């Protein structure tokens, strides 16, 4: 199929934002019975007159026999008019991004297959590991925490003995990184048994006997080929792995976040970019992360305070190379650095927040990108290694909400 029609925000994209359009078109082609080579104009024509089916958080298209009110819609199901090889109707699924308050997509599948996916979305998850309920998920986290060398996996402000927010975030990002390495050709990151019914991976944690903490889980596959894992357990040694169908020589390797130690150490001979407009942009976008007493001050004044705090932190880092800590950002699959910011210039209390620095090795410059709460900073930093507790200590981290927000 070919068309020279001009691409506009009509057709498919009127239902929501769609990244990686070429990849989405390829997925649709693979699922369609005719397997044509789609262009966006072709798909736009297919769905131009389609009326989306609104679904709530449970995947229901009605509540008390009434259509779902748009304000409660969590999903949009868009008919394409295409069929699979088995003669089943193909739909496009758009999912509400609550943070941005818009719909994103598109995921292709049959009605039954997409409803199965929605059901998975409603479950307690640790990335691609799915649990029937939150209690099962927390029980698994508790098992991992008890097996690994003891450390704080929760913040002082967190309530509830079954909650391990740091550990959950850690395992989620470990799985994301292992998945990226597997996609790049590493065959010892996610190891499958001969029947591909089970998977084994390294958490990069050690137990008290210095043995790797290994997870074994059952593998399930959605109709678009995407895998998810269920019923995770910790390996009790080589015999347990052999009984699960793995070769006795199978040895899942931990995730690798850097090749050169210089990538995770702040280079004091580099420059932190002093683009005043960049500082202003960060402040305007993340003002809510500043202490309350600063939120009513002019942007220009805060930008000057931020610059002074950066200079202060650089001076301290020259005397303690561990003061600025590395973090891994899965969205860009890259290392960034976290610099503590003390707006008042005093160590009496902890830092106000952490500044994210992106290395630019070509020009030997660190580019300030955004600011994070200390909760978010600790979770991001813990992925590579347990941070030095000079300023990132989970027991001493307090804020007004205890929440962690994801940056764009």
N, C-alpha and C positions, 0 to 999 in steps of 0.2 A: 504494500500500500504506500502511495506517495501523494503528497499534496504540497502546493506552494502557498497555501493559505497563511496569512499573517497570524502569528501567535499572539493572543491577547488573554487577559484575565477573564475569559469566559470558558465555556466547556467544562473540562475537568477541574480546572483551577478555581472555578467559582465556588467549589465545595470546601476549599481549604488550601493551605500552603503545601507545596510539594517539593522537597529537596531531591536531588539526584534523579531528575526526570528520565534521563536516558536509561538508567538502571531499572526504573519502574516500568518503562515501556518494554524492556527486555523480559522482565518478569511476567508481564501480561502475555507477551508473545509465547512464552514457554507454557503457560497455563491454557491458552486458547487451543481449541481443537484444530483450527486451520493453521496455527503457528505462522501468521504473517509477520512481516517486519513493520511494526507500527511506527508512525511518527505522531507527534502530539496532535496535529490537526485531525488525524484519523480518529483518535480517541475522543477529542473534543466533539466531533460530529456524532459519535456514538452516544454520548451522554448529554448532549445539549438540551434535550427535552426530558431528561430523566428527573423524576422527583425523588429526592433522597428519603430513605426510611430512617426516622429518628429513633435511636435506642437509648435507654437509660443505662445507669452504671452496671446493671445486671444483664444487659443485653436484651431487655424486653422492648418490644415495639408498641406495647400498650400497657396502661395501668387502669385497672377497673374498667376494662373494655373501651377506654378512651385513648386516642393517640397520645404519644408522649409530648408533653408541653416543651417547646423549644428551650425554655430556660432550664429544664432538667436533662436535656440531651447531652450524653457523653460521647455518642458515636453517630456518624452518618453512614448509612449503607446505600451505595449508589449502584443501581442496575446498569450493566453495560450492554445487555442484549447478546453477549457472547456466551458460548458454551464450552465446557471442558470436553476432553475425549470421551468421557462417560455420559455426556449429554446434560450435565448439571449447569445451571445458570452461574455466571461469574459476576461477582460484585466487587466494588471498590470500597474499602473501609477507611474512614477518616476519624481520627481520635482527637478529642478535646484536650488541648494543652491548657491546663488550669492556670498556670503561671502567666501565660501570655493572653489567655482568654480568646484563643482562636483554634480552629481545627487544623490538624496536620495529617498528611497521608503521603501516599496512598498504599494500602495493603490489599492485594488481590486475593480472591478465594471464593469458594462456594459459601452459601449461607450457613451451612452446617459447620464448615471449617472455620469461618470467621467467628461464629458464636463460640466455638471451642476456644479460640484465641482470646475472646473477651472474657470467658470464664477464667482463663489463666491470669489475665490482667487483674482480676478481682482477688486473686489469692495472695497470700503472704509470699514475697519473693526475695531472693538474694540473687540479683541479676537473673541468670537463666535457671536457677534452682527454684522450683515451685513447691510450696507446702499446702496441705489441705486447709490449714488454719494458722492463725498467728501463734498459738500455743506450740504447735509442732515446730514452727520456725524458731521460736525463742528457746525451745528445748535443744534444738540442734546447736544454736549459738552457745548455749550453756555448756554443751558437751565439748565444743571446740575450745572454749575458754578454760575449761577444767583440764583439758589435755595439754594445752600449750603452756610454755613457761609463764608464770603468773605476771600479769600486768593489768593496769586499769583499762577496762574496755567500756567504761561509762563515765559520764561527767557528774560532778557534784550536784548539778542542778537536775539531773535526771531522776525521775521517781519510778519505782517498780523494780523488783528484784530480777524479773525476767527480761529486762531490756538491756541490750548490748549494742547501742547505736554505733560506737566506734568500730567494733568487730564486724558488724553487718556491713558498714560502708567499706571497710577494709576488704572483706571477702568479695563484695560486689565488684570492686575495682580490680582485684586480683584476677577474677574471672574475665573481665573485659580485656585486660592486658594479655592474659593467656590466649584468649580468642584471637586477638590481633596477631600474636606471634604465630599461632597455628595457621591463620590465613596467609601469613607471609612465608609459609613452608616449613616451620619447625614441627617435627613429628613427635617430639617428646614433651609437649606441653599439655595437650589434652590427649591422653592415651585411651584407646578403645579396645575392648576385648574382641576376640575373633568374630563373634556374631554381631558386633556393634550394638549390643544391648546394654552395655555398661561403659562408663567412662571413669577415668581416674585422673586426679590432678593434685599438684603440690600447692599447699596454702602459703608456702614460704615461712611458716612458723615452725618452731622446734618444741619438742616436749622436754621434760626435765632430764631425760637421758640423752639429749642432743640428737634425737631422731626426727626426721621430717614428719610433719603432720599431714597425712595424705587423706583425701576424700574420695570415696567410691560412690557413684550414683547410677540409677537406671536412666537410660536414654529414651526419649520420646521425640517424635518428629511431626511437625505440622505439615499440611498439604503443600505449602510452598517450600518445603525443605528445611525450614528453620527448626533447630533442635532446642529442646529444653530438658532439664534433668529433674528427677523426682527421687524420693526416698534416699537422701544422702546419708552415708555412715562414714565413720572414720576407720581407716585400715588398721587392723591389729597385727600387721606383719605380712611377710611373703606368702605364708600358707593361706591366709585369708584372701590375698590377691589372686593366687592360683585357683582357689575354689570359685572365685568370681569370673574365671575364664581368662585371666591375664597371664602372660608369659612370666616366668619367675625372674627374667632379666629386665622386665619392664620397670623403668625407673623414671617417673615423671619429674621433669626439671622445674625449678622455680622460675617465676617471671624475671626477666632481665630489664631493668629500667634505665641503665646507662652502661656505656662501654669504657668511658674515661672518667676517672674520679674528679677531674677538673669540671666536669659537667654539673656536679652537685655541690661544688664549693664556690662561694662568692669570690669573684676575682677582684681584689681590691685595687688593681691597676686599671680596671675598666671604669667607665663613667655611667652614672645613672642619668638617663635623659632628663633634662630640666625644661622640657616643653611646658610652658605655663598653661597653654590651652588644653593640653592633655590632662594636667592636674585638675583644671576646672571641670573638664568633662567627667572625670572619675568622681569628683565631689558631687556634681549635679545628679549623676546616675545612682550614686550610692550614699547619699546624704543620710539616709535612715540608719546606716551602720556607724555613724559618728555618735559619740556620747551626746545625750540630750542637751547638755549645756553648750554644745557647739552648733546645734542644728539651726539656730536662728541667726547665726553670724553670716556676714557677707561671704560669697564664694571666694572673692579675691583674698580676703583675710585668711580663710581656711587653706587656700592654695599656698600662701606664704608659710603658714604653720606646717603644712605637709612637707614643703621643701626643707624647712629647718629640721624637722623630725627625721627626714631621710639623711641629711648631712650628719646628724647626731648618730644615727644607726650605722652609717658607713664608718665613722670614727671608732665606734665600739667593735665593729667587725674586724677592723685592722688589728685589734688586740685579742679577739676571740673568733676564730674562723667558723665556729659552730653557731654563732649568733644568728646568722641568716641561714635558714634551713631549706632543703630541696623538697619539691612536691612533684608528683606526676599528674598531668592533666589528661585524662582519657579522651576528651573531646578532640584534642589535637595530637594525641599520642606523643607528647613531648614533656621534657623537664622544664619546670619553672622554679623560681625561688620565692620564699616567703620572708619578708623583712618586717620585724616588729616596729610599730609606729607609736611613739610616746608623744602625743601632741603637747603635753605640758613640759616635756623635757625632764620629767621626774620618774625615778624608779620606785617611788613609794608604793604605787599600785602597779598592776600589770599593764601591758600595752593596751591601747584603745582598740586596735585592730591590726591586721597584717596586710601589708602591701604586696601584691603579686607582681613579680618582675619577670619579664620575658627576655632571655638572653639573645643578643644579636651578635654572634661571634665574628661576623664579617667586619663590623665596625667597632667591636669591643665595647658595646653599649648595652645596658639593661634598660628595657622599656617598661615603665610602669603601666600596668594594664587595668587592674581593678583592686578593690579592697575586700577582705573577708573577715567575718567574725572569727574570734579565737576558736570557737567550736569547729567551724568549717576548716580553719587553718590546721588544727590538730588532725582532723580526719584525713585531710589531703596529705599532710606530711607523714603520717603514720604508715602510709602505704609503702614507702621506700625503706624506712627504718624508724624505730622508736626515737622520737626527737629528744635532744638534750632538754632537760627540764628547766633551763634558765628562765624561759618565759612561756614555753608550751608544756604545761603540766595539767593533764585532764582533771586531776583532783582539785586544782586551784582555779580552773576556768569557770567564771560565772558571767552571765549576762541576764538581760531582762526576760528572755524567752527560752533560752536553752535550745533554740531551733537552729537548723543549718539550712541555708538557702543555696541553691545551685545557681552559679553564674551562667550567663549566656556564652 
